[in-house]
Amino acid sequence: MELRGIAVAYEVFGEGEETVLLLPPWAIIHSRFWKAQVPYLARHFRVVTFDPRGNGRSDRPPRPAEYAVPVEAEHTLMLLDEVNVERCVMIAHCGAAPLALLLAADHPERFAGAVFMSPALPLTPPLPERTGFDFDADLAEYEGWGKANRHHWQRDFRDYLEFFFSRCFTEAHSTKQVEDCVAWGLEGSPETLVATIEAPDLERDEVYELLGRLDIPLLVTQGDQDGLIPPDRGAAFAGLTGARLIELKDAGHCPHARHPVKFNLLIREFAERCFGTLPSPSAGSAR
């Protein structure tokens, strides 16, 4: 599928009457990110995944403007048309939150509901350990979140990926998940990640304006051991939107990979409620 010469690769699984759209997160990784969800969800729904620009089988445009949220939204809507999906439930992890926010606010008729996992939106202060670093500074050495740096990415991309995904999986015994994600990340490039950082982003005022226009069923999940997004972010999103909040105990940034059974059942239940199969629940915590 192409939009103005940029190709995006997608896959469709299952033959259900209703569709779940699994959005790609940041271009640091591709759609194999959802490998623990597709087999189960495809037994109950039609499941659509696609690789982000810059990774997997999608093109790698060099211009930052090609990674802007409105462009990603245009491509996502084009994909839904391509696979004949009029309405779906979408799942957005972390960096996909701005894309899901724009889609849900501007095109509510296309989405029966949306799940926001640890949304990367400017609703609460970032984790203290992620602040105080200069992305453009050329340093003699790079430690901790200082590795999120254009020069370090060029010199030792694997080292950054290993650090980044170690923070995604704060749970014990996550070696396999980290190794998988590093391997998938190496299918991308530091140049792509720099382009995503330089891409135009939603302004803070625009984010709040879009949040105020959300009018579809919403679920937000937040792990209490998240190493990337502060633990109060999910609650802030719920407070602003009326979303159902699920706080996941002893879970890190990627509960779908480390706790797939619990997560898959949660998504199935939410999607069935959105599609009218089950009644709506009250907010609560998953323990």
N, C-alpha and C positions, 0 to 999 in steps of 0.2 A: 504494500500500500504506500502511495507516495503523495506528499503534499508539497507543491512547488519544488519538486526535484529531490526531496528528502524522503527516503524510504524508512518505514517502520515495520518491523517484523512482528507478527502476532500468531497466536494459536487459539483454537477453540476446542474445548473438551466437553463431553457429555451431550445429552439430547433432551435435557429438561425443558419444561415449558417456560420457566423463568431463568433469568441470567444473573450471574454474579460476575462483576468486573473487578479483577485484581490489578490495581494500578501499580506500575513500577515505582519504586522509591527513587532516591537520588541515582544519577547515572553511574555511581560507583559500582553498581551491580545490575544484573539483568533478571529476567523473569523466573529463572530457576530458584530465585529467592522464595518463591511460593511452592516449592516442590512438595512440602508436607501438607498443603491444602488441596491441591488440584485433584488427586485421586479420590479423596473423600467427598469433596463438594461436588465433583462431577457425577457422583452417584445420585445426587438430588437436584442439581441445577445444571444449566448450561454455564460453563465457566470460560471466560475470555481473559487471556493474559497477553501482554506485549512487552517487548524490550524497549527500554528508553533510548532516545538518541544518545549515541556515544558508547553503547555497550551491546553485548550479544550480537544478534544478526541485523540490528538496525544500523543506519548510516551514522557517521561521525562528523557532522558539520563542524567546521572550525570557528564559525562566527558566534560569539556569545548571544546575539539576538535570537538565534535559532533555538536557544534553551529557555527563552522567556516563557512565563506561565501562560499567557494568552495563546502563544503558538502551540504549546503542549495541549491546551484545551481544544483548540481547533482540530488538532490531529486526533485527539481522543474521540471527539464527536464524529469525525470522519470515519474512524474505526467502527463505532457503533452502527453507523449507516452501512458500512461495508459488510458487516456480519448480520445485518437485518435485526438489530436489537433496538426496539423503540423505547424500552424502559428497563432499568436494571438496578441492582444494589451494588454500590461500589465500595471497595475496601482501600483505604489510603494509609500507608505507613510513613510516619515521620515527615521526610522531605516532600512526600506527595501531598501533604495537607494543603498547601496553597492551590495546587491544581484542583483537588477535590472541592475546596471551598469555592473557587471561581465557577466550577461546573455546577455545583449544587445550587448556588445563589442565582446564577444567570439562566440555568436550564432545568428548573425543578421538575418539569414535565418528563424529563428523560431518566429521572432517578427516583426509585421507590424508597430509597433510604441510603444512608452512608455511614461507614464506620471510620472513625479517625483514631489511629493508634499512635499514642505519644506524639501529638501534632506539633510539628516544627513551625509554630506560629508565635509572634511576639506578644504573648499574653502575660507571661511572668518572667522575671529575670532568669538568665541562663545559669547553669551550674557554675559556681565560682571558679572551679578549676579550668573552665573553658574560656575564661576572660583574660585580658591583658596581653594577648599575643598579636603580633603584626604579621598578617598573611604575606606581605611583600618584603619583609626584612630578610636580608641575606646574612645568616648567622654562621658562626663557626661550628655550632652544634645545635641539635634540636632535641628537646625532651618533652615528654607528655604531650599536651595539646599544642605545644609549639611546633609539633610535626605537621600540623595543618597549615602548611606553608608551601607556596608555589616552588620555591627553590628546593626544598626537601623532596617534594613530589618528583621533581626532575632527577634528583640524584639517587634517591632510594625509595622508589614507589612501593616496593614490597614492604619495607619497614613501616611506612605509613599505614598500609593496609592491615598489617598484622596488629599494629597498635589500635587502629580504629575499630576493627572487628573484635578485639579483646574487650573493648569498652561496650560494644553491642551485646556481648554475652558475658555478663557478670556472674552468672550461675556457675557453680562447680561442674566439672565434667563436660565442658563445652568445646573440647578440642576439635571434634569432628565438624561442628558448625563453623568454627573459626576457620579451619582449613578449607572448607567448601567455599566460604565467602571470599577468602583471599584469592583462591584460584579463579573464581568468577570475576573478582575485581581486576585481576591481571589481564582479563580479556578486554578491559578498557584501557585508558591511558591517562597520564597526568595532564596532558594537554586538554583532554575533554573536561576533566574536573576543574581546571582553571577557567575554561569557558563557562561552566555552570556557575562558578563564583562570580564571574564578571557579567553574567546575564542580568537584565533588568528584573527586579524582584517587586512583589507587591509592597506598597508602602504601608506603614503601620495604620494610618487612617483608613486606607482602602480595606485592609483586613477587617477592621472593626465594622466598617460599613457593610461588607459582605456577610459577616457573622450576623448582623442584625436583620438580614434578608433571608436567612435560612428558614425554610418552611417545609422540610421533609423530615421523616423519622431519622434520628441520629443516635449513634452509640459511640462513646469515646472510651478507650481502654488506656490504662496507665499502670506500668509495673512499678512496684515500690523500690526496686533495685536498679532502676534505669540509669545507665552510665552516660547517657547523652542528653536526655531531656529531664528537667527537674520534676520531681514527683508531684508538685502542685499544678502542673500544666493541664492534666486531664480534668481536674476539678474546676479550674478556671474556665476551660472550654465549656464544660457542662453548665456552669453558672451563667455564662453569657448566651447560651443557645438553648438551654432546656434539654440537652442531650441526656440520655441515660448513661450514667457513669459506672464503669466496672473497674475497680481497683484490684489489680492482680498481685497477690501476696507472694513474696520471694521470687518475683519475676523481673527480668531485665528488659532490655530494649526490644528484644525480638521474641515475644512469647509464642508466636506462631511456630517458631522453629524449635524452641526448647520445651514447650508445653503444647504440642500440636493437638492432642486429643481434646483437652479442655478448650483450646481456642477454636478448633473446628466446630465443636458442638455449639459454642457461643455464637459463631457466625451463622451456622445453620438456623438456630433458633431465631436470631434477629432477622435474617432474611425471610424466613417463613412468616414472621409477624408483619414484615413490610409488605409481603405479597398477599396478606390477608388470610393466612392459614391459621394463625394463632392470635390470641388477644394480646394487647400491649401490657408489659409489666411495669412495675415501679422501679425507681433507681435503686441500686444496691451495690454490694461488693462481692467479688468472687474470691472465696478463701480456699 
